[in-house]
Amino acid sequence: MELRIGLIVAPAFGERGSFVPLGLAYLNGALRQANYNPTFFDISSLVRSQAESLYAQLVSIGFSPDEGGFFGPHLPLLAELGTPPDTSITPLAQNIRQWAENAATAIGALDLALLTLWDSNLYFALALGRVLKQRGITVVMGGPGAHLPQVRALLLSLGGADLILQGEGERRVVELADAVSAGKPFPFVAGAAYLTYGPNGTVDVVETEAPPPLVIGDLPWPNFEQFGADQWVPVLSSRGCIRNCSFCTEKSFWKRYRVRRVDDVLDEIEHHIRTLDTDRFEMNDDLLNGNPRWLHRFCAGIKDRRLNIRWTCFMEPYRLTHTLLDEVAAAGCVLIKYGVQHFDPEMLRLMGRGDEVTSVTDTLRYTASLGIRVHFDLVPGHPQETEHHHATNLRVLPEILDDHELLQVNINPFLLLYGSVVEQEPERFGVQITRWDTQSLSQLLQTQSDPIHRLAPKFIRFYDQVPDRETVKHRTRQLEDVVRRCRARSSYVIVSRDHGFSSIGIDERSIPKHWVWEVHPEDTPRQLLDQIVHAKAGGAERAMVRTPGPPFHHESFASRAVAAGLSGVMLYGEPLSMPFRQAFIQLRHHRIPTFLVERVWSGNQATLPGRVAAAVDLGISRIALDLQPWLSETDGPALHDVVTLVRSLLGVTEHHEVRWAISGLPYCWLSDRVDVLAAHPPIVERDVAAQPITQLPVCRFCSLSNRCPGAPHAALMRLGPDLLVPQPGRPEGGVESDALGRLFN
């Protein structure tokens, strides 16, 4: 009988979204090459779709906190999940157990269950492994979450698995499958942990010696059969990293850096193009430019094979000449995620990074100049970071971001991680680590657990460092404020002299490139023409007029305004009025972009569908909808009412070629209609200094984050996290998209 093997991913998996588990795909490839036919079970997607509340709780406890600090296994919850079934446990633990039962039923009968472990899914994996074992299934765990010996010992002692592998498993899973298929006991497996039972009832955890790193060029390619591959197919050209950064754990997991042959990688990409019908790839290497010569050959190979692909990657901003970056761009790279971490040379040396800050900033800017989106990260609050070091970040960051729409920074405050250099050598960084002890842990546990108490001293409870946590949070907020200010300066923002340029540090003789000068109708048409000329002379890329129609309903004035440099007209009011209609006719004749602007509030939202329908019937095909005033009202509407209104408006224009820019309602509520929405940022009337539109940290993990404008601060305060429903998946349609261009063209 054919061996029934399950490849299982438990929740929560991936960066708060639906991602392909590349490690399981490699195991799938190895097993299929050995003539086994494993079945893939995406339990993470199952729970996310059917138990959203539980999934949100698993995300909350399983992913690193946005404010930094310590991140590691939550012992009290693991202890609860390892207790007998009749034990009194918390509602969260009960819910995990119930869904583990449901998942085991969905999985059905297996001979061998292979569960991939991540820090984020240890809790559900433990519960699911226990249920599968109770049903007579052999359970083997492995993956990044299994690299700590104390975690392996704990999961085994709590009954979660029969065997846990550390390190690369492509060869060893075939050995295990052969043994199970032959009905034999597990053979000696290198790099494995399992329990042994003594004659006097003692239970010990045995760890076999780890195997040497695999020759990755000899491994079978990952197989995505049954996986429902992501829009961006992951490819791994190397394993390991050339760095040993103080905050990172990759070195402790991969040990040494190994690179595949270029032709082997390109052959795999061509295979995926044929079998998965895709042209988009994500290079999952820790850094793709660990060997610049290899990167040059890779880009040349893409060109020689005429592979019309788009790809993303991780790199470090060192050893990248302009010529090499030109080759990267020509080869189809659309996004590079750079590990920057800091802009102070002394901090970079402490972190184990290169300290060539000038080279780093040049690399970031030059990459963006090639049309490649750039994401880079900063790590404020690293142990021994001083105010002087932090001031360097505050000074350099705006210099990098100003006027560069393709540059996006992620502020990731320092996290203490197991296996990092800081955790292994705390004295070197002035860090004091406090681990669990039996007494303090007993006070949190509702039940006594011998394995938990025995292993507790190996787990971190908290730590102290300089700068302290409050200082780290303060520095993080300061950097986030810098990002918001730069975002305002580089976004398309409608402003006028009424805002008071001096109050926000802007000289009206030199308007930032991507701002739009809004010209208000004055007492006479002559004054209005003078304003248009003044705006263009001041450097405004576009000068627009907001009006209910006059004086553009006169053909002669419309002609003179065009000659003066008019860029567009924002019409508001009643589309059925004669001035409105005549103005639109004249502007259309002169091919001046014209669109309806609607600011929605409680007093006008009921009549909005009628105005939109009348404007569309007139021929208007560009509509800017600002929901911010309505959502920000103290007694504002329920989200359901806002979404219903917007969807009804989209329905009114569904059979017309109408371009929309919607502000105030996060795009996650309109995820099925983003095809008709202008990319970030939309045209809205807003006070630049007040910055009323924002994105929360959780938005970073939404597939729409690169095009969504966020939500009004006042609405977030009133409605809380219910205002956001992040969509799983990788961000699409980056911030380089021109919202005004979408409406103007």
C-alpha positions in Angstrom: 0.0 0.0 0.0 1.3 3.5 -0.9 2.7 5.4 2.1 0.4 8.2 3.1 2.5 11.3 3.9 1.2 14.7 4.9 3.1 18.0 4.5 1.4 20.2 7.0 1.7 24.0 7.8 0.0 25.0 11.0 -1.2 28.6 11.8 -0.1 31.2 11.9 2.3 31.0 9.0 4.0 33.8 7.0 4.1 37.5 7.5 0.4 37.7 8.6 -0.6 36.5 5.2 -0.8 33.5 2.8 2.7 32.5 1.7 4.1 29.4 0.1 6.2 27.4 2.6 9.3 26.9 0.5 10.8 24.5 3.0 7.9 22.1 2.5 8.1 22.5 -1.2 11.7 21.3 -1.1 10.6 18.3 1.0 7.8 17.7 -1.6 10.4 17.7 -4.4 12.7 15.3 -2.5 9.9 12.9 -1.7 8.5 12.9 -5.2 11.9 12.3 -6.6 12.0 9.2 -4.4 8.6 8.1 -5.8 6.5 9.1 -2.8 3.3 11.2 -3.3 2.8 13.4 -0.3 -0.3 15.5 0.2 -0.1 19.2 1.2 -2.4 20.4 4.0 -2.6 24.2 4.5 -4.1 24.3 7.9 -3.0 27.9 8.3 -5.3 29.0 5.5 -8.1 26.8 6.8 -8.1 28.5 10.2 -7.6 31.9 8.7 -10.7 31.5 6.6 -12.9 29.7 9.1 -11.8 31.0 12.5 -10.7 34.6 12.0 -10.7 35.5 15.7 -8.5 32.6 16.6 -6.1 33.3 13.7 -5.8 37.0 14.9 -5.0 35.7 18.4 -2.3 33.4 17.0 -0.9 36.2 15.0 -0.8 38.5 18.1 1.1 36.0 20.2 3.1 34.3 17.4 4.7 37.3 15.7 7.3 39.7 16.9 5.9 42.9 18.6 6.0 46.0 16.5 7.5 48.0 19.4 10.5 45.6 19.7 11.7 44.0 23.0 12.0 40.3 23.5 10.4 37.7 21.3 10.3 34.0 22.0 8.0 31.1 23.0 5.2 31.9 25.4 5.8 29.2 28.1 2.4 29.5 29.9 0.4 28.8 26.7 2.7 25.9 25.7 2.3 24.5 29.2 -1.5 24.6 28.9 -1.5 22.9 25.5 0.6 20.1 26.9 -1.7 19.2 29.8 -4.2 16.2 29.8 -7.5 16.8 28.0 -9.6 17.1 31.2 -7.4 19.9 32.6 -8.9 23.4 33.1 -7.2 25.7 30.6 -7.8 29.2 29.3 -10.3 29.9 26.4 -7.5 30.5 24.0 -5.9 27.1 24.7 -9.3 25.5 24.5 -9.9 27.1 21.1 -6.6 26.0 19.8 -7.2 22.4 21.0 -10.7 22.3 19.4 -9.4 23.6 16.1 -6.5 21.1 16.2 -9.1 18.3 16.5 -10.9 19.9 13.5 -7.7 20.1 11.5 -6.8 16.5 12.3 -10.2 15.4 11.0 -9.7 17.4 7.8 -6.3 15.8 7.4 -7.6 12.3 7.8 -5.6 9.1 7.8 -1.8 9.3 7.4 1.2 7.1 8.0 3.7 10.0 8.4 2.9 13.7 9.2 5.6 16.2 8.5 5.0 19.6 10.3 7.0 22.7 9.6 7.8 24.7 12.7 8.1 28.5 12.8 8.1 30.8 15.9 4.6 31.8 14.9 3.0 28.4 14.8 4.6 26.5 17.7 1.4 26.6 19.7 -1.0 25.1 17.1 1.7 22.7 15.9 2.0 21.3 19.4 -1.7 20.8 19.8 -2.1 19.3 16.3 0.9 17.0 16.8 -0.6 15.7 20.0 -3.9 14.9 18.3 -2.3 13.2 15.3 -0.2 11.1 17.6 -3.3 10.1 19.5 -4.8 8.9 16.2 -1.8 6.6 15.6 0.1 8.8 13.1 3.9 9.2 13.2 4.6 12.9 13.7 7.9 14.4 12.6 8.6 18.2 13.0 11.3 20.4 11.6 12.0 23.8 10.1 13.3 27.2 11.4 11.3 26.9 14.6 13.1 23.7 15.6 16.6 25.2 15.7 16.6 25.7 19.5 17.4 22.6 21.6 15.1 23.7 24.4 12.2 24.1 22.0 12.8 20.6 20.6 13.0 19.1 24.1 9.8 20.9 25.2 7.7 19.9 22.3 8.8 16.3 22.6 8.3 16.2 26.4 4.7 17.7 25.9 3.9 14.9 23.4 3.9 17.0 20.2 6.1 14.8 18.1 7.8 11.5 17.8 10.9 13.0 16.2 12.2 16.6 15.6 14.8 17.3 13.0 17.1 20.3 13.0 18.6 21.8 9.9 18.1 20.7 6.3 15.8 17.8 5.9 15.6 17.0 2.2 17.7 13.8 2.5 16.5 12.7 6.0 12.8 12.8 5.3 13.3 10.2 2.5 15.2 8.0 5.0 12.3 8.3 7.4 9.7 7.6 4.7 11.6 4.5 3.7 11.7 3.2 7.3 8.0 3.8 7.8 7.1 2.3 4.5 9.1 -0.8 5.4 7.5 -1.0 8.8 10.9 -0.7 10.5 11.8 1.4 13.5 13.4 4.8 12.7 17.0 4.3 11.6 19.7 6.4 13.2 19.0 9.9 11.9 21.6 12.6 12.2 20.5 15.9 13.7 17.4 14.4 15.3 15.8 14.7 18.8 13.6 12.1 20.3 12.6 10.6 23.7 14.0 7.5 25.4 12.3 5.7 28.3 14.4 4.1 31.1 13.4 1.0 33.0 12.7 3.1 36.2 10.3 5.4 34.4 12.8 8.1 33.5 12.3 10.0 30.2 15.3 11.6 28.5 15.7 13.7 25.4 18.3 12.3 23.0 20.0 14.6 20.5 22.0 13.0 17.7 24.9 14.8 16.1 23.9 17.3 13.4 24.7 16.3 9.8 27.1 18.4 7.7 25.5 21.1 5.4 24.1 19.7 2.2 25.5 20.3 -1.2 22.5 22.4 -2.3 23.4 22.1 -6.0 22.6 18.4 -5.8 19.1 18.9 -4.3 15.9 18.4 -6.2 14.0 21.5 -7.1 11.1 22.5 -4.8 7.8 21.1 -6.1 4.7 23.3 -5.7 2.2 20.6 -6.7 -1.0 21.0 -4.6 0.4 24.1 -3.0 -1.6 26.7 -4.9 1.6 28.7 -5.5 1.7 32.4 -4.5 1.6 35.1 -7.2 5.3 35.4 -6.6 7.0 32.0 -6.7 9.8 31.7 -4.2 13.3 30.7 -5.5 16.3 30.0 -3.3 19.7 30.4 -5.0 21.8 30.2 -1.8 21.5 29.2 1.8 23.1 31.1 4.7 24.6 34.5 4.9 28.1 36.1 4.7 27.3 38.3 7.7 26.9 37.5 11.4 24.9 40.5 12.5 24.4 41.0 16.2 20.6 41.0 16.1 20.1 38.1 13.5 19.6 34.4 13.9 20.3 33.2 10.4 24.0 32.3 11.1 22.9 30.0 13.9 20.5 28.2 11.6 22.3 27.8 8.3 25.9 27.8 9.7 27.7 28.6 6.4 27.1 30.3 3.1 26.5 28.1 0.0 25.5 29.2 -3.5 23.9 27.2 -6.3 25.2 27.3 -9.9 23.6 30.1 -11.9 22.5 27.7 -14.7 20.8 25.5 -12.1 18.8 28.4 -10.7 17.8 29.7 -14.2 16.8 26.1 -15.2 14.5 26.0 -12.2 13.0 29.4 -13.0 12.3 28.2 -16.6 10.7 25.1 -15.2 8.4 27.1 -13.0 7.5 29.4 -15.9 6.3 26.3 -17.8 4.6 24.4 -15.0 3.1 27.3 -13.0 2.4 29.7 -15.8 4.1 32.6 -14.0 6.6 35.3 -14.8 7.0 36.6 -11.2 9.6 35.4 -8.8 10.8 36.2 -5.3 14.5 35.4 -4.6 14.3 34.2 -1.0 18.1 34.3 -0.3 19.1 36.1 2.9 21.1 38.3 0.5 21.3 37.9 -3.2 24.5 39.9 -3.6 26.6 37.7 -1.2 28.7 37.1 -4.2 28.6 40.1 -6.7 30.2 38.0 -9.5 27.4 35.4 -9.1 24.8 38.2 -9.3 26.4 39.5 -12.5 26.3 36.1 -14.1 22.7 35.6 -12.9 21.5 38.9 -14.6 23.5 38.0 -17.7 21.9 34.6 -17.8 18.4 36.1 -17.6 19.3 38.3 -20.6 20.9 35.6 -22.6 17.9 33.3 -22.1 15.5 36.1 -22.9 13.5 35.5 -19.8 10.8 38.1 -19.6 10.4 37.9 -15.8 9.9 40.2 -12.9 11.6 39.4 -9.6 12.2 40.7 -6.1 15.1 40.0 -3.7 16.9 40.8 -0.5 20.3 42.5 -0.7 22.8 44.4 1.5 23.7 47.8 0.2 27.4 47.1 -0.2 29.6 46.1 -3.2 26.9 47.2 -5.7 28.4 49.3 -8.4 26.1 51.4 -10.7 27.0 49.1 -13.5 25.8 46.0 -11.6 22.6 47.7 -10.5 22.0 48.7 -14.2 22.2 44.9 -15.0 19.9 44.1 -12.1 17.3 46.5 -13.4 17.7 45.3 -17.0 17.2 41.7 -15.8 13.7 42.6 -14.5 14.2 43.3 -10.8 11.2 45.4 -9.5 11.9 45.4 -5.8 15.0 45.2 -3.6 14.7 44.9 0.2 18.0 46.3 1.6 19.3 45.5 5.0 20.5 49.0 6.2 19.8 48.9 9.9 21.5 52.2 10.8 23.1 55.2 9.4 25.7 55.7 12.1 29.1 54.1 11.2 29.9 53.2 14.9 26.5 51.5 15.3 27.0 49.6 12.0 30.3 48.2 13.2 28.8 47.2 16.5 26.0 45.4 14.6 28.5 43.5 12.5 27.7 45.5 9.3 29.7 47.4 6.8 30.2 51.1 7.9 30.3 52.8 4.4 27.3 55.0 5.0 28.0 57.2 1.9 28.0 54.1 -0.3 24.8 52.9 1.3 22.9 56.2 0.7 24.2 56.3 -2.9 23.1 52.7 -3.5 19.6 53.4 -2.2 19.1 56.5 -4.3 20.6 55.0 -7.5 18.5 51.9 -7.2 15.4 54.0 -7.0 16.5 56.1 -9.9 16.4 53.0 -12.1 12.7 52.5 -11.3 13.3 49.7 -8.8 11.2 49.9 -5.7 13.4 50.0 -2.6 12.4 48.9 0.9 15.0 49.3 3.6 14.9 48.8 7.3 16.2 50.7 10.3 16.7 49.1 13.8 16.5 51.8 16.4 17.2 50.9 20.0 20.0 48.4 19.5 21.9 47.9 22.8 24.5 50.7 23.3 22.8 53.0 20.9 23.3 56.6 22.2 21.4 59.8 21.4 24.3 60.8 19.2 23.8 57.6 17.1 20.1 58.2 17.0 20.6 61.8 15.9 22.5 60.5 12.9 19.4 58.4 11.8 17.2 61.5 12.3 19.5 63.6 10.1 20.2 61.1 7.3 16.7 59.5 6.9 15.0 62.6 5.5 17.9 63.2 3.1 17.3 59.7 1.7 13.5 59.8 1.5 12.9 63.4 0.2 11.5 63.4 -3.4 12.0 59.6 -3.8 8.6 57.9 -4.1 10.2 54.5 -4.7 12.0 54.5 -1.4 10.2 53.0 1.6 11.6 52.5 5.1 10.5 50.0 7.7 11.2 51.0 11.3 11.9 47.8 13.2 13.0 48.5 16.8 15.5 46.1 18.2 14.3 42.6 19.1 16.3 40.2 21.3 16.1 36.8 19.5 17.2 33.3 20.6 20.4 32.4 18.7 21.4 36.0 17.9 24.9 37.3 18.8 23.4 39.6 21.5 21.6 36.6 23.1 24.7 34.4 23.0 27.1 37.2 24.2 24.9 39.5 26.3 27.8 40.9 28.3 29.5 42.2 25.2 26.5 44.5 24.6 25.7 45.4 28.2 22.5 43.2 28.2 21.2 41.5 31.3 19.0 38.5 30.5 16.6 37.0 33.2 15.4 33.5 32.5 12.4 31.7 33.9 12.6 30.0 37.3 10.2 27.4 38.7 8.7 29.7 41.3 7.9 32.6 39.0 6.5 30.3 36.4 4.3 28.4 38.8 2.6 31.6 39.7 1.4 31.9 36.1 0.4 28.3 35.5 -3.0 26.9 36.4 -1.5 23.4 36.3 1.8 21.8 37.2 4.0 20.5 34.3 7.2 18.7 35.0 8.7 19.3 31.5 7.9 23.0 31.7 9.5 23.4 35.1 12.5 21.3 34.2 13.2 23.3 31.0 12.1 26.8 32.2 15.6 28.0 33.1 16.6 27.6 29.5 14.0 30.2 28.3 14.2 33.9 28.5 11.6 35.8 30.6 12.8 39.3 30.0 15.9 41.4 29.6 17.4 44.8 30.4 19.5 47.0 28.2 20.6 50.6 27.5 18.7 52.3 26.0 15.7 51.1 28.0 12.3 50.2 26.4 10.7 53.6 26.8 13.6 55.3 25.2 13.5 52.8 22.3 9.8 53.5 21.8 10.4 57.2 21.9 13.2 57.0 19.2 10.9 54.7 17.1 8.1 57.3 17.2 10.6 60.1 16.2 11.7 58.1 13.2 8.1 57.3 12.2 7.4 61.1 12.4 10.2 61.7 10.0 8.8 59.2 7.6 5.3 60.8 7.8 6.8 64.3 7.1 8.8 63.0 4.2 5.8 61.2 2.8 3.8 64.4 2.8 6.6 66.2 1.0 6.9 63.5 -1.7 3.2 62.8 -2.1 0.8 64.4 -4.4 -0.9 66.9 -2.0 -3.2 69.6 -3.0 -2.3 72.9 -1.2 -3.0 76.6 -1.6 -1.8 79.8 0.0 -4.7 79.5 2.4 -2.7 76.7 4.2 0.0 79.2 5.1 3.2 77.8 3.5 5.5 79.5 6.1 3.7 77.6 8.9 4.9 74.3 7.4 8.3 75.4 6.4 7.7 75.7 2.6 8.8 78.7 0.5 6.0 79.3 -2.0 8.6 80.3 -4.6 9.7 76.7 -4.6 6.8 74.3 -4.3 7.9 70.6 -3.8 7.9 68.8 -7.1 4.9 66.5 -6.4 2.5 69.0 -4.9 -0.4 70.6 -6.6 -1.1 74.2 -6.1 -4.9 74.7 -5.7 -6.0 78.0 -7.1 -9.2 79.4 -5.6 -11.5 81.7 -7.8 -11.0 85.3 -6.8 -13.1 88.4 -7.3 -12.3 88.7 -11.0 -11.2 86.3 -13.8 -8.1 88.4 -14.2 -7.0 87.6 -10.6 -7.6 83.9 -11.2 -5.4 83.9 -14.3 -2.7 85.7 -12.3 -2.8 83.0 -9.6 -2.3 80.3 -12.3 0.7 82.1 -13.7 2.1 82.6 -10.2 1.7 79.0 -9.2 3.5 77.7 -12.3 6.3 80.3 -11.9 6.7 79.1 -8.3 7.6 75.6 -9.5 4.3 73.8 -9.1 4.1 70.8 -11.4 0.4 71.2 -11.7 -2.0 74.2 -11.0 -5.6 73.4 -10.6 -8.8 75.3 -9.8 -11.6 74.1 -7.6 -14.9 75.6 -8.7 -18.6 74.9 -9.2 -18.2 75.9 -12.8 -17.6 79.7 -13.2 -15.8 81.3 -14.9 -14.9 78.3 -17.0 -18.4 78.2 -18.5 -17.2 81.1 -20.7 -15.3 79.8 -23.7 -13.0 82.8 -23.9 -11.9 82.4 -20.3 -11.3 78.7 -20.7 -8.9 79.4 -23.6 -7.0 82.0 -21.7 -6.6 79.7 -18.6 -5.2 77.0 -20.8 -2.6 79.4 -22.2 -1.7 80.5 -18.7 -0.8 76.9 -17.7 -3.9 75.5 -16.2 -3.4 71.8 -15.4 -6.9 70.7 -14.4 -10.2 71.6 -12.8 -11.9 70.1 -9.8 -15.6 70.6 -10.2 -17.9 70.4 -7.2 -21.6 71.1 -6.5 -24.6 70.2 -8.6 -23.7 68.6 -11.9 -27.2 69.5 -13.3 -26.6 73.2 -12.9 -26.0 75.1 -16.1 -22.6 76.7 -15.1 -21.3 73.2 -14.1 -22.5 71.7 -17.4 -21.2 74.5 -19.5 -17.8 74.5 -17.7 -17.3 70.8 -18.3 -18.2 71.2 -22.0 -15.6 74.0 -22.4 -12.9 72.1 -20.5 -13.5 68.9 -22.4 -13.2 70.9 -25.6 -9.7 72.1 -24.5 -8.8 68.7 -23.3 -8.2 69.9 -19.7 -8.5 67.0 -17.2 -11.6 67.6 -15.2 -13.1 65.6 -12.4 -15.8 65.7 -9.8 -14.5 66.2 -6.2 -16.8 65.2 -3.4 -16.1 65.7 0.3 -18.5 63.5 2.1 -20.1 64.4 5.5 -23.3 63.5 7.3 -25.2 66.4 5.7 -24.6 65.4 2.1 -24.0 61.7 1.9 -27.6 60.9 1.2 -27.7 62.9 -2.1 -24.2 61.8 -3.2 -25.4 58.8 -5.5 -27.6 61.2 -7.4 -24.8 63.7 -8.0 -22.4 61.0 -9.1 -24.9 59.6 -11.5 -25.6 63.0 -13.0 -21.8 63.7 -13.4 -21.3 60.4 -15.1 -24.2 61.0 -17.5 -22.6 64.3 -18.3 -19.4 62.5 -19.3 -17.2 63.0 -16.3 -14.8 60.0 -16.0 -12.7 61.1 -13.0 -14.0 61.2 -9.5 -12.2 62.0 -6.3 -14.1 61.0 -3.1 -12.9 62.2 0.3 -14.6 60.2 3.1 -12.4 61.6 5.8 -14.8 64.3 7.1 -17.6 61.8 7.5 -15.5 59.0 9.1 -13.8 61.5 11.4 -17.1 63.0 12.9 -17.4 62.4 16.6 -20.7 60.6 16.1 -19.6 59.3 12.7 -21.1 56.5 10.7 -20.8 52.7 11.2 -18.2 51.1 8.9 -21.0 49.1 7.3 -22.8 52.3 6.2 -19.6 53.8 4.7 -18.7 50.6 2.8 -22.3 50.2 1.5 -22.3 53.8 0.2 -19.0 53.4 -1.6 -20.0 50.2 -3.2 -23.2 51.7 -4.4 -21.2 54.5 -6.0 -18.9 52.1 -7.7 -22.0 50.3 -8.9 -23.4 53.5 -10.4 -20.2 53.8 -12.5 -19.6 50.1 -13.1 -20.5 50.2 -16.8 -18.6 53.4 -17.5 -14.8 54.0 -17.7 -14.6 56.0 -14.5 -11.3 56.4 -12.5 -11.7 56.8 -8.8 -9.5 58.2 -6.1 -11.0 57.4 -2.7 -9.6 58.7 0.6 -10.6 58.0 4.1 -11.7 54.4 3.8 -8.8 51.9 3.8 -8.6 49.9 0.6 -8.8 46.6 2.5 -12.6 47.2 2.6 -12.6 47.4 -1.2 -10.1 44.6 -2.0 -12.2 43.2 -4.8 -12.5 46.6 -6.5 -8.9 48.0 -6.4 -8.8 47.7 -10.2 -10.8 50.9 -10.4 -9.1 52.8 -7.6 -6.2 55.2 -8.1 -3.0 54.0 -6.4 -1.7 55.8 -3.3 -2.0 58.6 -2.6 -5.4 59.8 -3.7 -6.4 63.4 -4.3 -7.8 64.8 -1.1 -8.1 68.2 0.5 -6.0 68.0 3.6 -3.9 70.0 5.9 -0.4 68.9 5.3 0.9 69.9 8.7 -1.8 67.9 10.5 -1.3 64.7 8.6 -4.8 63.3 9.1 -4.2 60.2 7.0 -2.0 57.4 8.3 -1.2 53.7 8.1 -0.8 51.6 11.3 2.1 49.1 11.6 -0.2 46.1 10.9 -0.8 47.7 7.4 2.7 46.7 6.5 1.6 43.1 6.1 -1.4 43.8 3.9 -1.3 43.1 0.2 -2.7 46.5 -0.5 -0.3 48.5 1.7 1.7 49.9 -1.2 -1.3 51.5 -2.8 -3.7 52.2 0.1 -3.6 55.8 1.6 -4.5 54.5 5.1 -7.2 55.8 7.4 -8.0 59.1 9.1 -6.4 59.4 12.5 -9.7 60.5 14.1 -11.5 57.5 12.6 -8.9 55.1 14.0 -9.3 56.7 17.4 -13.1 56.3 17.2 -13.4 52.9 15.6 -10.2 51.3 16.7 -8.7 48.2 14.9 -12.1 47.3 13.5 -11.3 49.9 10.8 -8.7 47.6 9.4 -9.1 44.2 7.8 -5.5 43.5 6.4 -5.6 41.3 3.3 -3.2 38.4 3.1 -0.5 38.3 0.5 2.5 40.3 -0.7 2.1 44.1 -1.4 1.3 44.9 -5.0 1.3 48.0 -7.1 3.9 50.1 -5.3 3.9 53.7 -4.2 5.5 54.7 -7.5 2.1 54.6 -9.0 1.0 58.1 -9.9 -2.4 58.8 -8.5 -2.8 62.2 -10.1 -1.5 60.7 -13.3 -4.1 58.0 -13.2 -6.8 60.7 -12.9 -5.2 63.1 -15.4 -4.3 60.7 -18.3 
